[in-house]
Amino acid sequence: MNTVTPLLVPGLPPPVSHYADATIANGFLFVSGMIAADAKGELVGAGDAGAQAAFIFDLIAKALAAVGASFVDVAKVTVFLTDIEDRRAVNEIRKAVFGAHKPASSLVEISRLVIPGALVEVEAIAVIPSAS
């Protein structure tokens, strides 16, 4: 029987709607879209897409660690930007986070995000190491 288990990770910002930080299903971890919000839900790195991306990838690292995974276990990332020109700054952070590992990826420009001033949102899908 397939099950989907919601995961709330200590230290992540509170959900702004009806969702979990991530879900575990069939050996995969599906990390919800993360924006640069601290544990109080306040924006971090205002006006700086690179700083926001760095903060977001730290949040994703916490979600991955909750199931014993790391960035080498990430199979797919999706990046949402409010300005496609921020791609270069975000890509530098991605290179630092993933190193030689290159997951599948999508990058999309959108009009806005849930918190005013948020420039970047990232979601990820990873293989849970103990499940592979």
C-alpha positions as CSV (number, residue, x, y, z in Angstrom):
1,M,0.0,0.0,0.0
2,N,1.3,3.4,-1.0
3,T,1.4,6.0,1.8
4,V,2.2,9.7,1.8
5,T,3.6,10.9,5.1
6,P,3.7,14.7,5.8
7,L,6.8,16.0,7.4
8,L,7.1,19.2,9.5
9,V,10.8,20.1,10.0
10,P,11.9,22.0,13.1
11,G,13.5,25.3,12.2
12,L,11.7,25.9,9.0
13,P,9.3,28.8,8.5
14,P,5.7,28.1,9.4
15,P,3.6,27.1,6.4
16,V,1.6,30.0,5.0
17,S,-1.2,27.7,3.9
18,H,-2.4,24.1,4.2
19,Y,0.7,22.1,3.4
20,A,3.6,20.2,5.0
21,D,7.3,21.2,4.7
22,A,7.8,18.0,2.7
23,T,6.1,14.6,2.1
24,I,7.6,11.2,2.1
25,A,6.2,8.8,-0.6
26,N,7.5,5.6,-2.1
27,G,11.1,6.3,-1.2
28,F,11.1,9.9,-2.3
29,L,11.1,13.2,-0.4
30,F,9.1,15.9,-2.0
31,V,10.2,19.3,-0.5
32,S,7.6,22.0,-0.7
33,G,8.5,25.3,-2.4
34,M,10.7,27.3,0.0
35,I,11.2,31.0,0.1
36,A,13.7,33.0,2.2
37,A,11.6,33.3,5.4
38,D,13.0,32.7,8.9
39,A,11.3,30.7,11.6
40,K,9.0,33.6,12.3
41,G,7.9,33.8,8.7
42,E,9.8,37.0,8.1
43,L,11.7,37.7,4.8
44,V,15.5,37.3,4.8
45,G,17.8,38.9,2.2
46,A,15.5,41.6,1.0
47,G,16.5,42.8,-2.5
48,D,19.2,40.2,-2.9
49,A,18.3,37.0,-4.9
50,G,21.6,35.4,-4.2
51,A,21.2,35.9,-0.4
52,Q,17.7,34.6,-0.6
53,A,18.8,31.5,-2.6
54,A,21.5,30.7,-0.1
55,F,19.0,30.9,2.8
56,I,16.5,28.7,0.8
57,F,19.1,26.0,0.1
58,D,19.9,26.0,3.9
59,L,16.2,25.4,4.5
60,I,16.2,22.6,2.0
61,A,19.3,21.0,3.6
62,K,17.3,20.8,6.8
63,A,14.4,19.0,5.1
64,L,16.8,16.6,3.4
65,A,18.7,15.9,6.7
66,A,15.4,15.1,8.4
67,V,15.3,11.9,6.3
68,G,19.1,11.2,6.2
69,A,19.5,12.8,2.7
70,S,21.7,15.5,1.3
71,F,22.0,17.4,-1.9
72,V,23.6,14.5,-3.7
73,D,20.3,12.7,-3.3
74,V,18.3,15.4,-5.0
75,A,16.9,14.2,-8.3
76,K,15.0,17.4,-9.4
77,V,14.8,21.0,-8.4
78,T,12.4,23.7,-9.6
79,V,13.4,27.4,-9.2
80,F,10.9,30.2,-9.5
81,L,12.3,33.7,-10.0
82,T,10.4,37.0,-10.0
83,D,13.1,38.4,-12.4
84,I,14.9,36.0,-14.8
85,E,17.9,38.3,-14.6
86,D,18.6,36.9,-11.1
87,R,19.4,33.6,-12.7
88,R,23.1,34.1,-12.6
89,A,23.2,35.0,-8.9
90,V,21.0,32.0,-8.0
91,N,23.1,29.7,-10.2
92,E,26.3,30.6,-8.3
93,I,24.6,29.4,-5.1
94,R,23.3,26.3,-6.8
95,K,26.9,25.4,-8.0
96,A,28.2,25.8,-4.5
97,V,25.4,23.7,-3.0
98,F,25.4,20.9,-5.5
99,G,29.1,20.8,-6.5
100,A,29.6,18.2,-9.2
101,H,26.1,16.8,-8.7
102,K,23.7,18.0,-11.4
103,P,20.0,17.2,-10.7
104,A,17.3,17.7,-13.3
105,S,16.1,21.2,-13.1
106,S,13.5,23.7,-14.2
107,L,13.7,27.5,-13.9
108,V,10.6,29.6,-14.3
109,E,10.0,33.4,-14.1
110,I,6.8,34.3,-12.3
111,S,5.1,37.6,-11.4
112,R,5.3,37.3,-7.6
113,L,5.6,35.1,-4.6
114,V,3.6,34.7,-1.4
115,I,5.7,37.1,0.8
116,P,6.2,40.6,-0.7
117,G,9.8,41.1,-1.6
118,A,10.5,37.4,-2.0
119,L,12.5,37.0,-5.2
120,V,13.2,33.2,-5.3
121,E,11.3,30.0,-4.5
122,V,12.8,26.5,-4.8
123,E,11.3,23.1,-4.5
124,A,13.1,19.7,-4.6
125,I,12.5,16.0,-5.1
126,A,15.1,13.6,-3.5
127,V,15.6,9.9,-3.2
128,I,15.7,8.9,0.4
129,P,19.0,7.0,0.9
130,S,17.6,4.2,3.1
131,A,14.8,3.6,0.5
132,S,17.2,3.1,-2.5
